[in-house]
Amino acid sequence: MDVGELEFEIEKVESSRLSQTDFNNLTFGREFSDHMLVADFENGKWSRPKIQPFKEIAMSPAACVFHYGQAIFEGLKAYRSENGELLLFRPEMNFKRLNASARRMCMAEVPEHIFMNGIKELINIDRDWVPKTEGHSLYIRPFLIASDGFLGVKPSSNYKFMVITSPTSKYYSGTVKVKVEEKYTRAAEGGIGAAKAAANYAASLLPAKTAQQEGYDQLIWTDAKTHTFIEESGTMNIMFLINGTLITPSLESGTILPGITRDSILTLAKDWGLNVEERKIKVEEVIEAIKNNQLEEAFGAGTAATIAPISTIGYRGVDYSLSKSEEWGFSNKVRQVLSDIKIGKSKDNFGWITKV
Ligand SMILES: *Cc1c(COP(=O)(O)O)cnc(C)c1O
């Protein structure tokens, strides 16, 4: 039998933790819903995927993931519409990106059936965990790790694919103060920057912490070779509105994560007739634009916050302040439109919504 036809094995919790969870007081990533999805790749094939109670897993201490870092993940959200339907935003993009990351990290690819139907089944079983308050959502974290208990340096033979979910409240980021990073590097050409790999996050922690100690919220990463071109902001893509043109670093270098929020914003902007440029962008160009009053808006883009407006850019010891983000036309409009599409309030012109 082909794995595409395998049904999910389902083991439900004896008693739900739902009533012990304070939905008015959620910390991102702290509370987890009752169930999780697990599927194992062993002997060259995927096992029957299982939905089971969320709990600890047992693995060999020699598992490759602990030693050589074959670990990738995804992040998406389930939203509740006004009439109570559960909606996913472009989950097929997460599926494709997970497998693009898997190929780069030399890992087994996850079958579409397990990813897409697994998430739908899981959300359906834990549907009461999708918050009812507008703006709140159920964060979905699919991930893939190398599970082979073998210390030899080679791609693992076995993998574990899992999905856990976490109810989250409205992400209120306020505005962010960012520092242009010229010493450390997130990703180099030829490296794994375009993969959603755990290792990219590990490498970013020290530089981010250092910037926080200097009073910044986040970094603006620059290219590894010259530190003159802008790449991303923290764990988000970055966009600038300069003189009426929306500019974002192009994906060509292979050092930038192809964000789904990034793609959605670019699609909407083009649809609205805005001039859009995906290209290399120098730090100096942005600083010049600030000095000449031509930088209209600047923001991070990602699933967690959707849009995180930048209030200040620190560059070579000088803090450059941007205008008040409440007055920014484009970013406020695109945030509102995206959030309306996600909860089924706005027409889904691009076929972005999948019902659970
Ligand atoms: C996940 C991620 C993003 C944003 O991607 P979305 O699909 O929009 O959530 C941007 N940059 C990095 C480094 C990321 O890991």
The ligand as an SDF file (V2000), in Angstrom:
LIG
                    3D

 15 15  0  0  0  0  0  0  0  0999 V2000
   10.1900   31.9520    8.8980 C   0  0  0  0  0  0  0  0  0  0  0  0
   11.1080   33.0650    8.5390 C   0  0  0  0  0  0  0  0  0  0  0  0
   10.6860   34.2320    7.8650 C   0  0  0  0  0  0  0  0  0  0  0  0
    9.2320   34.5420    7.5830 C   0  0  0  0  0  0  0  0  0  0  0  0
    8.5830   33.5920    6.8130 O   0  0  0  0  0  0  0  0  0  0  0  0
    6.9790   33.5260    6.8210 P   0  0  0  0  0  0  0  0  0  0  0  0
    6.6990   32.3850    5.9160 O   0  0  0  0  0  0  0  0  0  0  0  0
    6.4960   34.8050    6.2910 O   0  0  0  0  0  0  0  0  0  0  0  0
    6.5690   33.3060    8.2260 O   0  0  0  0  0  0  0  0  0  0  0  0
   11.6390   35.1670    7.4990 C   0  0  0  0  0  0  0  0  0  0  0  0
   12.9410   34.9980    7.7890 N   0  0  0  0  0  0  0  0  0  0  0  0
   13.3820   33.9130    8.4520 C   0  0  0  0  0  0  0  0  0  0  0  0
   14.8270   33.7880    8.7600 C   0  0  0  0  0  0  0  0  0  0  0  0
   12.4880   32.9100    8.8510 C   0  0  0  0  0  0  0  0  0  0  0  0
   12.9430   31.8430    9.5080 O   0  0  0  0  0  0  0  0  0  0  0  0
  1  2  1  0
  2  3  1  0
  2 14  2  0
  3  4  1  0
  3 10  2  0
  4  5  1  0
  5  6  1  0
  6  7  2  0
  6  8  1  0
  6  9  1  0
 10 11  1  0
 11 12  2  0
 12 13  1  0
 12 14  1  0
 14 15  1  0
M  END
$$$$
